[in-house]
């Protein structure tokens, strides 16, 4: 039984000669969570203070 990626799974990892490898710190930052609602937390705090 063959799977979709059986033909490429054991190939060596490509390393670019043109572009330097990105640091692990920068790679992780790309996938870090972000706040989709900028200022939402501040608005909640302000509302709580006004009550």
Buried (B, 14 or more C-beta within 10 A) or exposed (E): EEEEEEEEEEEEEEEEEEEEEEEEEEEEEEEEEEEEEEEEEEEEEEEEEEE
